[in-house]
Amino acid sequence: MIVLIAQLNVAEGNGNDVIEAFSKVVPLIRQDPRTVAYNILQAADNPDKITVYEKYEDRETLQYHGQTEHFKEFGRSTRDLFAGRAEITLYEEIV
């Protein structure tokens, strides 16, 4: 299993707008083949602090995810809500 954790760099004051956009695309992402989990986390004390937890059966599925039309549309429609690129860490599930 492959796990990707992305710490998003949300522009100040845009956290709830990012969450609203995710609420539309996450159901589609969760239907993608071999996607095990796709969760959005928002800090309790800072709505602009958002983390994405993604889990896939393999690297090919992760690559597929990045090429889906719904993911690309999410990127196009939210690009102005971010102050910069996300900090992304890729993990392999061991246990």
Stockholm file with secondary structure:
# STOCKHOLM 1.0

chainA/1-95         MIVLIAQLNVAEGNGNDVIEAFSKVVPLIRQDPRTVAYNILQAADNPDKITVYEKYEDRETLQYHGQTEHFKEFGRSTRDLFAGRAEITLYEEIV
#=GR chainA/1-95 SS CEEEEEECCBCTTCHHHHHHHHHHHHHHHHTSTTEEEEEEEEETTEEEEEEEEEEESSHHHHHHHHHSHHHHHHHHHHGGGBSSCCEEEEEECCC
#=GC SS_cons        CEEEEEECCBCTTCHHHHHHHHHHHHHHHHTSTTEEEEEEEEETTEEEEEEEEEEESSHHHHHHHHHSHHHHHHHHHHGGGBSSCCEEEEEECCC
//
